[in-house]
Every structure is written in C-alpha cells, then in structure tokens.
Amino acid sequence: MARLSEEEVQRFLGVTRGHRLEALFSLALTTGARSGELLGLQWSDVDLDHGTIRIRQSLKKIRGGYELGDTKTPKSRREVEIGPASVQQLRSHRAGQDEEILRLGPVWDSSWGLVFANTVGRPLDQRHVLQRQFRPLALAAGLPSTLRFHDLRHIFASLTLSKGMEVTRVSAMLGHSNPATTYRVYNYAIPGSSRTVAAVMDKILAG
C-alpha cells in the first residue's frame, strides 16, 4: 500500500496547480473517495455553499461506453464534507468548465452533468486519467512511478488517522461498511486524539 508524507502530498498538489483536473486530484486526497465515485460525481450532488458533496453513484465502463451505476456497497452512498480550499478549487473548476461550454456550444454534451468530464462533456476514462494525467504529474513531483490514482484514497486515510482523526469518522468518509474494516487496513497509522477530517486535509491542501 502506497504511503506519502505530508510534504510529498503538498509537493504533488503543487505540481497540479493550474491543471485542468487539479480539483479531481485534490478531492481524491481530501475526501478519500474512490476514483469511480469522483468521475461519476455530478454538479447536482455538489453543494458549495454548505461545503458538501454527495456520493451516490459510480462511473462504470461498459461495452460501448459508460454508465452511472451503484456505488461499491450501500454504505458507500454518503455525504462528505469538504473544506474551504476544496470549495474554492471546485468554484474555479466550474468557472473553467463554463468557459469550455460557452466556447464549444452544442458540441458539449450537457446530458451527463459531470463535475469532471472530458473536453466535450463526456465521461473521463480512468485508464487515460492515470496514464496521461496523473502519472506524469506524480513523476514531476518526484513520487514513485508505481503510484496509482487509487492510492490517493489510502494516503487520505493514513494521513488523517496519523493526525488523530477518529476511526469512525474516517470510515464514514471512506464509505466503508463498518469501522472495523478501516481499523484492520489502517491500524498502523492510528495514534491518539481527534480532529475534524475536513480541517486536517484542508490544511494540507492549502499548504
């Protein structure tokens, strides 16, 4: 399981600044959401005024295209709090997407309503995101070439737990079926006191 230090996370976030998918990578690190959950996130599930995102579906690749299907488990359907820095990133991301929509006009496929879409509004391919977007950025930050997009979920969990976040809260953020799963996988990272997840990861994001 991949592990990164706080300094390495900040270095990675630094190289993503200004990238079209900057908000995608930072949300993966600050919420622990699965890649399919983030790629299936729609604007109707984002509440920037209250700083929350609702995860209720996952993007799945099927023969001939994509579909928005169920999350991994019923427990994976959840509302996740995000911090002010993440809210600001999403506002900037939406402004950039609005510019793309205005520029492309009818070429943009508005039927999906995705937060993270390709250059014409349709679903992003997870493999392409890994190989063409994520991996070059990770290498530019001096991180291991074996690092996967999915590893950001593990890094979120280990960092928040190492900062003293309660297992039950991290488990809820991850959408695990129960806290025992979280403890079994990440017990190596757990020390003591409690803190708010959004505040811990938002501080890292803000640098």
C-alpha positions as CSV (number, residue, x, y, z in Angstrom):
1,M,0.0,0.0,0.0
2,A,1.4,3.3,-1.1
3,R,2.3,5.9,1.6
4,L,3.3,9.5,1.2
5,S,4.4,12.0,3.7
6,E,2.6,15.3,4.2
7,E,5.5,17.1,2.4
8,E,5.2,14.7,-0.6
9,V,1.4,15.4,-0.7
10,Q,2.0,19.1,-0.8
11,R,4.6,18.7,-3.5
12,F,2.2,16.7,-5.6
13,L,-0.6,19.3,-5.1
14,G,1.9,22.0,-6.1
15,V,2.5,20.5,-9.5
16,T,-1.2,20.0,-10.1
17,R,-1.9,23.7,-9.7
18,G,-3.4,25.1,-12.9
19,H,-4.0,21.7,-14.3
20,R,-7.4,21.0,-15.8
21,L,-8.0,18.2,-13.3
22,E,-6.4,19.9,-10.3
23,A,-9.7,19.7,-8.3
24,L,-10.1,16.0,-9.1
25,F,-6.7,15.0,-7.7
26,S,-7.1,17.3,-4.6
27,L,-10.6,15.9,-3.9
28,A,-9.2,12.4,-4.0
29,L,-6.7,13.3,-1.4
30,T,-9.0,15.3,0.8
31,T,-12.1,13.1,0.8
32,G,-10.7,9.6,0.2
33,A,-13.4,9.0,-2.4
34,R,-12.9,6.2,-5.0
35,S,-11.9,7.2,-8.5
36,G,-15.1,5.9,-10.0
37,E,-17.1,7.9,-7.4
38,L,-15.3,11.1,-8.3
39,L,-15.5,10.6,-12.0
40,G,-19.3,9.9,-11.6
41,L,-19.9,13.0,-9.5
42,Q,-22.5,15.3,-10.9
43,W,-22.9,19.0,-10.2
44,S,-26.3,18.3,-8.8
45,D,-24.6,16.4,-6.0
46,V,-22.3,19.3,-5.1
47,D,-23.3,22.0,-2.5
48,L,-20.6,24.6,-2.5
49,D,-22.5,26.9,-0.2
50,H,-22.5,24.3,2.6
51,G,-19.2,22.6,1.6
52,T,-20.5,19.1,0.9
53,I,-20.5,16.6,-1.9
54,R,-23.0,13.7,-2.1
55,I,-21.6,10.4,-3.3
56,R,-24.5,8.3,-4.6
57,Q,-23.1,6.6,-7.8
58,S,-20.0,5.5,-9.5
59,L,-18.9,5.7,-13.1
60,K,-18.5,2.3,-14.7
61,K,-17.1,1.4,-18.1
62,I,-19.4,-0.9,-20.1
63,R,-19.3,-2.3,-23.6
64,G,-19.8,0.6,-25.9
65,G,-19.4,3.3,-23.4
66,Y,-20.1,4.3,-19.8
67,E,-22.9,4.3,-17.2
68,L,-23.5,5.8,-13.8
69,G,-24.2,2.8,-11.6
70,D,-24.4,1.9,-7.9
71,T,-21.6,2.6,-5.5
72,K,-19.5,-0.4,-4.3
73,T,-21.8,-1.0,-1.3
74,P,-24.9,0.6,0.0
75,K,-22.8,2.1,2.8
76,S,-20.7,3.9,0.1
77,R,-23.6,6.2,-0.5
78,R,-22.7,9.2,1.7
79,E,-22.4,12.9,2.1
80,V,-18.9,14.1,2.5
81,E,-17.7,17.5,4.0
82,I,-15.0,19.4,2.2
83,G,-13.0,22.4,3.5
84,P,-12.9,26.0,2.2
85,A,-9.8,25.4,0.0
86,S,-11.6,22.5,-1.7
87,V,-14.7,24.6,-2.2
88,Q,-12.7,27.3,-3.8
89,Q,-11.0,24.8,-6.1
90,L,-14.4,23.5,-7.2
91,R,-15.6,27.0,-7.9
92,S,-12.6,27.7,-10.1
93,H,-13.1,24.3,-11.8
94,R,-16.7,25.1,-12.5
95,A,-15.8,28.5,-13.9
96,G,-13.3,26.9,-16.2
97,Q,-15.8,24.3,-17.3
98,D,-18.4,27.1,-18.0
99,E,-15.9,28.7,-20.3
100,E,-15.4,25.4,-22.2
101,I,-19.2,25.0,-22.5
102,L,-19.5,28.6,-23.9
103,R,-16.7,28.1,-26.3
104,L,-17.9,24.7,-27.6
105,G,-21.6,25.4,-27.7
106,P,-23.7,22.4,-28.9
107,V,-20.5,20.3,-29.2
108,W,-20.5,20.0,-25.4
109,D,-22.6,17.0,-24.1
110,S,-24.7,18.5,-21.3
111,S,-26.6,15.3,-20.7
112,W,-24.1,13.9,-18.2
113,G,-23.8,17.0,-15.9
114,L,-20.4,15.7,-14.7
115,V,-18.1,17.7,-12.5
116,F,-15.1,16.0,-14.1
117,A,-15.6,15.5,-17.8
118,N,-13.5,15.2,-20.9
119,T,-13.1,18.1,-23.2
120,V,-16.6,17.7,-24.7
121,G,-18.5,17.0,-21.5
122,R,-18.5,13.2,-21.6
123,P,-17.0,10.7,-19.0
124,L,-13.3,10.5,-18.5
125,D,-11.6,7.2,-19.0
126,Q,-10.0,6.0,-15.7
127,R,-7.1,4.4,-17.5
128,H,-6.4,7.6,-19.5
129,V,-6.6,9.7,-16.4
130,L,-4.0,7.5,-14.8
131,Q,-1.6,7.2,-17.7
132,R,-1.9,10.6,-19.4
133,Q,-2.7,13.0,-16.5
134,F,-2.0,11.5,-13.1
135,R,1.2,9.6,-13.7
136,P,3.1,12.5,-15.4
137,L,2.2,14.8,-12.6
138,A,3.3,12.3,-9.9
139,L,6.6,11.9,-11.7
140,A,7.0,15.7,-11.9
141,A,6.6,15.8,-8.1
142,G,9.3,13.2,-7.7
143,L,6.9,10.5,-6.5
144,P,7.2,6.7,-7.2
145,S,6.3,5.7,-10.8
146,T,4.2,2.9,-9.4
147,L,1.8,5.3,-7.6
148,R,-1.8,4.8,-8.7
149,F,-4.8,7.2,-8.7
150,H,-6.5,4.8,-6.3
151,D,-3.5,5.1,-3.9
152,L,-4.7,8.7,-3.1
153,R,-7.6,7.1,-1.2
154,H,-5.1,5.1,1.0
155,I,-3.0,8.2,1.5
156,F,-6.0,10.2,2.7
157,A,-6.8,7.5,5.2
158,S,-3.3,7.1,6.6
159,L,-2.7,10.8,6.9
160,T,-6.0,11.7,8.6
161,L,-5.6,8.8,11.1
162,S,-2.0,9.7,11.8
163,K,-3.2,13.3,12.6
164,G,-5.5,11.8,15.3
165,M,-8.8,11.6,13.4
166,E,-11.3,9.1,14.9
167,V,-11.6,5.8,13.0
168,T,-15.4,6.1,12.9
169,R,-15.2,9.4,11.1
170,V,-12.6,8.3,8.6
171,S,-14.5,5.1,8.0
172,A,-17.7,7.2,7.2
173,M,-15.7,9.4,4.8
174,L,-14.3,6.3,3.0
175,G,-17.7,4.7,2.8
176,H,-16.5,1.5,4.5
177,S,-19.2,-0.9,5.6
178,N,-18.0,-0.6,9.2
179,P,-15.1,1.0,11.2
180,A,-13.6,-2.4,11.8
181,T,-12.6,-2.6,8.1
182,T,-10.9,0.8,8.4
183,Y,-9.1,-0.2,11.6
184,R,-7.9,-3.5,10.1
185,V,-6.5,-1.8,7.0
186,Y,-5.0,1.3,8.5
187,N,-4.3,0.5,12.2
188,Y,-0.6,1.2,11.5
189,A,-1.4,4.9,11.1
190,I,-3.5,5.4,14.2
191,P,-2.1,7.3,17.2
192,G,-4.4,9.2,19.5
193,S,-6.5,12.4,19.6
194,S,-9.4,13.5,17.4
195,R,-9.7,16.3,14.8
196,T,-12.1,17.2,12.0
197,V,-11.3,15.4,8.8
198,A,-12.0,18.4,6.6
199,A,-9.9,20.7,8.7
200,V,-6.9,18.3,8.7
201,M,-6.8,17.7,4.9
202,D,-7.8,21.3,4.1
203,K,-4.7,22.5,5.9
204,I,-2.5,20.2,3.8
205,L,-4.3,21.3,0.7
206,A,-3.8,25.0,1.5
207,G,-0.1,24.4,2.1
